[in-house]
Amino acid sequence: MIRRLAGAALAVSASGAALTAATGPAHAAAPAAKVDFAGTVALSNCSGSVVRGPRSRDGDKALVLTNGHCLETGMPGARQVIIDRPSARTFKLLDPTGRKELGTLAATRIEYATMTDTDVTVYRLSSTYADIRRKYGISALRLSLDRPRAGTQIRVVSGYWKKIYSCKIDGFVYRMREADWTWKDAIRYTPECETIGGTSGSPIVDAGSRQVVGVNNTGNESGERCTLNNPCEVGKDGKVTVRKGTNYGQQTYLLARCLGVGNDVVLGGSCALPRPAAAR
């Protein structure tokens, strides 16, 4: 399900994709670092996190990562890509324990948003990373440049619910389909991550490196096939698999590779994120 809350009602998310074997060997069991709520935020209907990429500098305007289906203007349509749209969205920044709201961060624009191939929104804030650290003592979470591996210990950190889910990456889904949307190479969790509405947009944190490897977004609620709230997995051979009660996220290493100087999402070239139709 698209794991957000719309007012009092649960709003759905899209997801569904086929299971494929993980590339490369599973991680050796690295000692898990403590993952807390530092860098996470609560939205009105979802979760999110303050993130930075490999080229981000302390003086850059900070970015908040959440799901495409968490947009305040409603879920993007299939094949729709939104860039550089003004936004006045606000986010509650949490302390490391998750029990205290340190303050409110404000967006100035939607840097990038889509539910095509992935399910992601990136907001640009009015504050720099240095501003946030100076005022609140909080540093941004780092986006990993590397594709994660099956067996990795992960934490799904929900700022909305102030809850951390612990599990492993069970595997990857070639295509995941939910209603009108299709996502590529989705992360499937082991059963311990029983994410619910409001956890949409939570960062998926590698427990060893403490870097963000994905963003939580959906799960199959009632066992239906490829419907809203019931994503299905579609294999390379076209075979559809339904896993009732299984939850999923979207990888973020492609986003990390698309963040250029000044924290702009630079589309085209080596960036594999979908582009707006007019830019293709």
C-alpha positions in Angstrom: 0.0 0.0 0.0 1.1 3.5 -0.5 2.0 3.9 3.1 0.9 7.4 3.9 -1.9 8.9 5.9 -4.2 11.4 4.2 -5.9 13.4 6.9 -7.5 10.7 9.0 -7.8 8.3 6.1 -5.0 6.0 4.9 -3.9 7.0 1.4 -2.5 4.3 -0.9 0.8 3.9 -2.6 1.8 2.0 -5.7 4.2 -0.9 -5.8 4.7 -4.2 -7.4 7.6 -6.0 -9.1 9.1 -9.3 -9.9 11.5 -11.1 -7.6 15.0 -11.6 -9.0 18.1 -13.0 -7.5 20.3 -10.5 -5.7 23.4 -9.5 -7.5 26.6 -10.4 -5.7 27.1 -12.2 -2.5 25.2 -11.4 0.7 26.8 -9.2 3.2 28.8 -10.9 5.9 27.2 -10.1 9.2 28.8 -6.8 10.0 28.2 -5.5 13.5 25.1 -3.3 13.4 25.7 0.3 14.3 23.1 2.1 16.4 20.6 3.7 14.2 18.4 6.4 15.8 16.1 9.2 14.7 18.7 11.8 14.1 18.2 13.3 10.6 14.6 12.0 10.3 11.5 14.2 9.9 7.7 13.8 10.3 5.4 15.1 7.5 1.7 15.7 7.8 1.0 12.3 6.3 4.3 10.5 5.9 7.8 10.1 7.1 11.1 11.4 5.7 14.7 12.3 6.3 17.2 15.1 5.7 19.7 13.7 3.2 22.9 14.7 1.4 24.8 13.2 -1.5 28.4 12.7 -2.3 28.8 16.3 -3.7 26.7 18.0 -1.1 28.4 20.8 0.9 27.6 22.2 4.3 26.6 25.5 2.7 24.1 23.9 0.3 20.4 24.2 0.9 19.5 20.9 2.6 17.2 18.2 1.0 14.4 16.2 2.5 13.7 12.7 1.0 10.3 11.1 1.1 8.0 9.2 -1.3 6.5 10.5 -4.6 3.0 9.5 -3.3 3.5 11.7 -0.3 3.4 14.9 -2.3 1.1 17.5 -0.9 -0.5 18.0 -4.4 -1.4 14.3 -4.7 0.2 11.2 -6.2 1.9 11.8 -9.5 0.4 9.9 -12.4 2.1 7.0 -14.1 5.0 8.3 -16.2 4.7 11.8 -14.7 7.9 13.5 -13.5 7.8 16.8 -11.5 10.8 19.1 -11.2 11.5 22.6 -9.8 8.0 23.3 -8.5 7.5 25.8 -5.6 6.5 24.3 -2.3 5.9 25.6 1.2 5.8 22.2 2.9 7.0 21.9 6.5 8.7 19.1 8.3 9.1 18.4 12.0 12.8 17.6 12.8 13.2 14.9 15.4 15.9 14.5 18.1 17.9 11.2 18.2 15.5 9.6 20.6 12.4 10.4 18.5 10.6 11.7 21.6 11.2 15.4 20.9 10.5 17.7 18.0 13.5 20.0 17.7 11.9 22.4 15.3 10.3 23.0 11.9 12.1 22.9 8.6 10.5 24.5 5.5 10.7 23.7 1.9 11.1 26.2 -0.9 10.5 23.9 -3.8 10.0 20.3 -5.0 13.4 19.5 -6.5 12.2 16.2 -8.0 9.2 13.9 -7.7 7.9 10.8 -9.5 6.2 7.5 -9.1 7.7 6.2 -12.4 10.3 3.4 -12.0 10.7 4.6 -8.3 8.6 6.4 -5.7 10.5 9.4 -4.5 10.1 13.1 -3.7 13.1 15.4 -3.0 12.3 18.8 -1.4 14.8 21.7 -1.2 14.7 23.5 2.1 15.3 27.1 3.0 18.0 26.1 5.5 21.5 24.8 4.7 23.0 21.7 6.3 25.2 24.1 8.3 22.2 26.0 9.5 20.5 22.8 10.7 23.6 21.5 12.5 24.3 24.8 14.2 20.7 25.3 15.4 19.7 21.8 16.2 22.9 19.8 16.4 21.6 17.4 13.7 23.6 16.2 10.7 22.0 14.9 7.5 21.9 11.2 6.6 24.2 10.2 3.8 22.8 8.6 0.6 24.8 5.5 -0.4 26.2 5.4 -3.9 26.2 1.7 -3.9 23.4 -0.7 -4.7 22.6 -2.7 -1.5 22.8 -6.5 -1.3 20.4 -9.2 -0.2 20.9 -10.1 3.5 21.9 -6.6 4.5 20.7 -5.7 8.0 18.4 -2.6 7.7 16.4 -0.2 9.8 13.3 1.5 8.5 13.0 4.7 10.5 9.6 6.3 10.7 9.5 9.9 11.8 5.7 9.9 11.6 5.2 7.0 14.1 8.6 7.5 15.9 9.3 3.9 15.4 12.2 1.9 14.0 11.7 -1.4 12.2 14.5 -3.9 12.1 14.9 -6.6 9.4 17.0 -7.6 6.5 16.8 -7.2 2.7 15.1 -10.4 1.6 15.8 -9.8 -2.1 15.0 -7.6 -5.1 12.0 -7.3 -7.3 12.6 -7.0 -11.1 9.3 -5.1 -11.6 6.8 -4.2 -8.9 3.3 -3.2 -10.0 0.5 -1.5 -8.0 -2.6 -0.1 -9.8 -1.3 2.2 -12.5 2.3 2.4 -11.3 5.4 0.2 -12.0 8.6 0.3 -10.1 12.0 -1.2 -11.0 14.4 -3.2 -8.8 12.4 -2.8 -5.6 13.7 -3.9 -2.2 11.7 -6.7 -0.5 12.0 -6.9 3.3 12.1 -10.0 5.5 8.9 -10.4 7.5 10.1 -8.5 10.6 9.6 -5.1 9.0 5.8 -4.9 9.4 5.5 -1.3 8.1 2.1 0.4 8.2 0.4 3.6 6.9 2.4 6.7 7.8 5.8 4.9 7.3 5.8 5.9 3.7 9.0 7.9 2.9 11.0 6.5 5.9 14.7 6.1 5.1 15.9 2.6 4.8 19.2 2.7 6.6 22.0 0.1 6.3 22.6 -0.8 9.9 26.3 -1.3 9.3 27.2 1.8 7.4 24.3 4.0 8.7 23.9 5.2 5.1 20.5 5.5 3.4 20.0 2.7 0.8 16.3 3.2 0.1 13.0 4.7 0.9 10.1 2.7 2.3 6.9 2.8 0.3 4.4 -0.1 0.1 3.1 -3.5 1.1 0.6 -6.1 0.0 -2.3 -5.8 2.5 -5.0 -8.3 1.5 -3.4 -10.7 -1.1 -5.0 -9.1 -4.1 -3.1 -9.0 -7.4 -1.5 -5.7 -8.5 -4.2 -3.5 -7.1 -4.0 -0.4 -5.0 -2.5 -1.4 -1.6 -1.7 -4.8 -3.0 1.5 -4.6 -5.1 2.6 -7.7 -7.0 6.0 -8.9 -8.2 6.6 -9.3 -11.9 9.6 -11.4 -13.1 11.7 -11.0 -16.2 9.6 -13.9 -17.7 6.4 -12.0 -16.9 5.4 -14.3 -14.1 3.3 -12.5 -11.4 3.8 -13.4 -7.8 1.7 -12.1 -4.9 3.1 -12.1 -1.4 0.4 -11.1 1.1 1.7 -9.2 4.1 5.1 -8.5 2.4 6.5 -5.0 2.5 8.8 -3.1 0.1 11.0 -0.1 -0.5 12.7 1.7 -3.4 16.5 1.9 -3.8 18.1 5.4 -3.7 21.6 4.9 -5.1 20.4 6.2 -8.5 19.3 9.4 -6.8 22.6 9.8 -5.0 24.4 9.5 -8.4 22.2 12.2 -9.9 22.9 14.9 -7.2 25.2 17.4 -8.7 27.0 20.5 -7.4 24.6 22.7 -5.4 22.4 19.7 -4.6 20.6 19.9 -7.9 19.1 16.7 -9.4 20.9 16.7 -12.7 18.9 14.6 -15.2 20.1 13.0 -18.4 23.7 11.9 -19.1 24.8 9.3 -16.5 21.7 10.0 -14.4 19.3 7.1 -14.8 16.3 8.7 -13.1 13.2 9.3 -15.3 13.0 12.7 -16.9 9.9 14.8 -17.7 8.4 13.9 -21.1 9.4 17.3 -22.6 13.0 16.6 -21.7 13.3 13.2 -23.3 
